[in-house]
Amino acid sequence: IKVFDEIRSLFADMHDSKVKGYQAGRFSFNRPGGRCEACEGNGATKLEMDFLADVWVTCPVCSGKRFNHETLQVRYRGKSIHDVLEMDVVTALDHFENIPKIKNMLKTLHDVGLDYIKLGQASP
């Protein structure tokens, strides 16, 4: 529903972002710049095992937060982009109550019973 696009834009509009020249793309874990480059925004790194299935381990650089330290310093109502992505729909509805566009998108998820979904949950 493109709610993450709106959230990235909101973070780019924060005072700290404007001072540092951060654009919305900085708050995407899919693009270089704001993501943790050690794990390429995955939050984990693949440990290839010779005779066993590969294992994913939490990234030692970002501790699974997917973004670099500088990006995580930008906050909206006390929450970093990582904190927001860890929110479920109900928590996010409360957090973004003053942002009508985001609130309406989240309300749609709520109305169809998807309250349990975290905003950063993978689509599949």
Secondary structure by P-SEA (a helix, b strand, c coil): caaaaaaaaaaaacaaaaaaccccccccccccccccccccccccccccccccccccccccccccccccccccccccccccaaaaaaccaaaaaaaacccaaaaaaaaaaaaacccccccccccc
